[in-house]
């Protein structure tokens, strides 16, 4: 049987796909009296996926729009994001919101509330299409459109990126470096950040893990197993997993700085019953001395 090149994987495949890696200066620059950085990220896309034919659950098999799914996604814009911002504000913690450019174009006032509340606005592509399905010209256009849309709404050029569904590719990184991006938070393959060296420059890889969408909504699969995938898990189940992640990293942080990265979506964790888990996780983290709720940009600034 002939195997396609894309179906093989070996010890050098990661580097061949993404680039060579190099350590950062994070440990040298780590702030005193800080042990553990908690990185809360909220991927914000709203209902834009419903504009895309055959995307996961947004369309029925006959090609018609699945309005229930579309409305569940719209909940993010109408209510979920507001609840997340309220909870973060109540505890005075900062977070990062990788946001789709088209979501910012559709709902500029809703998205503008994110930087106005002091959080970091980053970029989550323009239309939430998988980057690995685009040729180089298309993904350059995607990066440029997304960057311009987020800049329009915030007034600041974004420096951070997360690919839709973690679909970063080598050519995506080249386009991001060209567009002036400093970091890409799409990497569940290490505890600490690392540089990815490309022919046209380098970009910082930040850890992304414990994804609420996988943990709450998806059946166990090859991807979701590491993140505790469980079909319609309860908030107690997910909170317990997040706490376990935190507790182990906090213990290890006595010897070396650690980062506890929790990836969420306002449409998922912004539902009232699931916001309970987020609030209790924040309370748990704040009860520990030396915990710092950092934005991705703040963390990236320590890595240079
Ligand atoms: Zn996404």
Boltz pocket constraint, residues with backbone or C-beta under 6 A from the ligand:
constraints:
  - pocket:
      binder: B
      contacts: [[A, 43], [A, 45], [A, 124], [A, 128], [A, 163], [A, 164], [A, 165]]
      max_distance: 6.0
